[in-house]
């Protein structure tokens, strides 16, 4: 009887240890998809070329109301954190001219990459905008959001990218 109790206790401890190990085991990192972009100057690059420090990817368009609502919050964040975080704003608008007019009219100073074929959205398997994705310095996805972000959520994004949240 004593041996049976010891065996049951050992089994219970083993099951608890396995359950604890599963809970604490981290998931494997997921690499951010790579896709082509066009710089403001017309140069073709790959998204992966921009990875190297924490990165915020935002996919948007000038005709998208929710996109326009969140851009002022991103402008503030860009002004404050541009040295520590790479900001990648990808416009899925058809022409550079409409984006340029929009940026000038609204006083936005962040860089914008063009993606009129929406390859960035296809790479993530997403069909609507705006999209914000947080990516670590190694190019792995930390978090993402489909839909407009309010100012406090943009602040949380900055804290996450800087390892403060």
Buried (B, 14 or more C-beta within 10 A) or exposed (E): EEEEEEEEEEEEEEEEEEEEEEEEEEEEEEEBBBBBBBEEEEEEEEBEEBBEEBBBBBBBBBEBEBBBEBBBBBBBBBEEBEEEBBBBBBBBBBEBEBBBEBBEEEEBEBBBBBBBEBBBBEBBEBEEBBBBBBBBEEBBBBEBBBEBBEEEBBBBBBEBBEEEE
